[in-house]
Amino acid sequence: METIDVKTALRTTLVQKQELVRDYQTFASQINQHEISELFRDFAEAEALHATKIRQTLEKLS
């Protein structure tokens, strides 16, 4: 198994998390069922927190 650079792994994960935030926000705004819409808003918020932690870690490593 190939070893990948830590920064590369973090950057890749950051992009994925940012995409998930956008997707979940879009779903939340397009779904008419309040409960499901709120669920996607919660998912977006959680992914945004993950992205923030990853970004902070990358800044520390730079």
Residue, then its C-alpha position, 0 to 999 in steps of 0.5 A: m500500500e502506498t503511503i501518502d503525504v499528510k498534507t495531501a491527505l488533509r487537502t483532499t479531505l478538506v475539498q471533500k468536506q467543502e463539497l459536502v457542505r455545499d451539497y447538504q446546503t443545496f439539499a436543505s434549501q430544495i427539500n420542502q419537508h422541514e424535518i428533512s431540510e433541518l437534517f441536511r442543515d445539521f449535516a452541513e454544519a457538522e461538515a463545516l466544523h470538520a472542514t474548519k478543523i482540517r484547515q486549522t491543522l493545515e495552517k499549523l503544518s505550513 
